[in-house]
Amino acid sequence: MPYSETAAQRLRAELGSLPGLTEKKMFGGIAFLIGGNMACGVIGDDLIIRVGAAQYAASLAQPGARVFDFSGKPMAGWVMVAPDGYAAAEDLARWVELGMAYAGSLPVK
């Protein structure tokens, strides 16, 4: 399944030019990594956000969010967000901040 280039461009604009930011094709979509750790990405029209264990339950309670179950096995600490959950600029910014905060808390690879 191809990923939404529009969603990827919105992520690029939100992420800006952070030091250590890279892009990588993953999960059939595009991923954005900080220091080699995935922060966020796009599969189809959905965002993938790596939120970590501490933010997992609260993130799933947000509009448009659901369990990241790409391979048939749910991945704890990761959520998928449908387009209606990140349509507003402030919602996208909040999701990106969650992903960046978690990825930035991990050791650089």
matplotlib code that plots the C-alpha trace (Angstrom):
import matplotlib.pyplot as plt

x = [0.0, 1.6, 1.7, 0.1, 2.7, 0.5, 0.7, 4.4, 4.9, 2.9, 5.2, 8.3, 7.1, 6.3, 9.6, 11.6, 15.4, 16.0, 19.6, 19.8, 16.5, 16.4, 13.8, 13.5, 11.1, 9.6, 6.4, 5.4, 5.4, 7.8, 9.3, 11.0, 13.8, 15.7, 19.1, 18.2, 15.0, 11.6, 9.5, 6.6, 5.7, 2.9, 1.4, -1.4, -3.2, -2.5, 0.2, 2.3, 3.4, 5.8, 4.6, 6.2, 4.6, 3.9, 1.8, 0.3, -3.1, -3.7, -2.7, -5.2, -8.0, -7.4, -9.7, -8.7, -6.1, -6.0, -3.6, -0.7, -1.4, 0.5, 1.6, -1.3, 0.5, -0.3, 2.8, 2.6, 3.9, 3.0, -0.3, -1.9, -3.8, -6.5, -6.6, -9.5, -7.2, -4.5, -6.4, -6.0, -2.5, -2.5, -3.4, -0.6, 1.8, 0.7, 1.2, 4.6, 5.7, 4.8, 6.8, 9.8, 9.8, 9.9, 12.4, 14.6, 14.6, 16.2, 20.0, 21.3, 21.8]
y = [0.0, 3.3, 6.0, 9.5, 11.9, 14.7, 13.3, 12.8, 16.4, 17.6, 15.6, 16.9, 20.5, 19.8, 18.1, 20.8, 20.3, 18.6, 17.4, 13.6, 13.5, 10.9, 9.3, 5.6, 3.4, 1.0, -1.0, -0.2, 3.5, 6.2, 6.6, 9.6, 8.7, 10.8, 9.5, 6.3, 5.7, 5.9, 8.8, 8.8, 7.9, 7.3, 4.1, 4.6, 7.7, 6.9, 8.2, 5.8, 7.4, 5.8, 7.0, 4.5, 2.6, 5.6, 7.4, 4.4, 4.2, 7.9, 8.0, 5.3, 7.3, 10.2, 10.7, 8.7, 6.6, 2.8, 0.0, -0.4, -3.9, -4.0, -7.6, -9.2, -8.7, -5.5, -3.4, -1.8, 1.7, 2.5, 3.9, 4.5, 7.7, 8.0, 11.2, 12.7, 12.4, 14.7, 16.9, 20.0, 21.5, 21.5, 17.8, 16.9, 19.0, 17.1, 13.7, 14.6, 16.0, 12.7, 10.7, 13.1, 13.1, 9.3, 8.8, 11.6, 9.8, 6.7, 6.2, 7.2, 4.2]
z = [0.0, -1.0, 1.6, 1.4, 0.2, 1.5, 5.0, 4.7, 3.5, 6.5, 8.8, 7.1, 7.6, 11.2, 11.9, 10.2, 10.1, 13.4, 14.0, 13.5, 11.5, 8.8, 6.6, 5.8, 4.0, 6.5, 7.0, 3.3, 4.2, 5.2, 8.7, 10.3, 12.7, 15.3, 16.2, 14.4, 16.5, 14.8, 16.0, 13.4, 9.9, 7.4, 6.2, 3.6, 5.0, 8.6, 10.9, 12.9, 16.2, 18.6, 22.0, 24.4, 27.3, 29.5, 26.9, 25.2, 27.0, 26.9, 23.2, 22.3, 24.0, 21.5, 18.5, 15.5, 17.4, 17.4, 18.1, 15.6, 14.4, 11.1, 11.1, 13.0, 16.3, 18.2, 18.9, 22.4, 22.6, 19.0, 17.7, 14.3, 13.8, 11.1, 9.0, 11.1, 14.2, 12.7, 10.2, 12.4, 12.5, 16.3, 16.4, 14.0, 16.1, 19.3, 17.7, 16.3, 19.6, 21.3, 18.8, 18.9, 22.7, 22.9, 20.1, 21.6, 25.0, 23.5, 23.1, 19.6, 17.4]

ax = plt.figure().add_subplot(projection="3d")
ax.plot(x, y, z, "-o")
ax.set_aspect("equal")
plt.show()
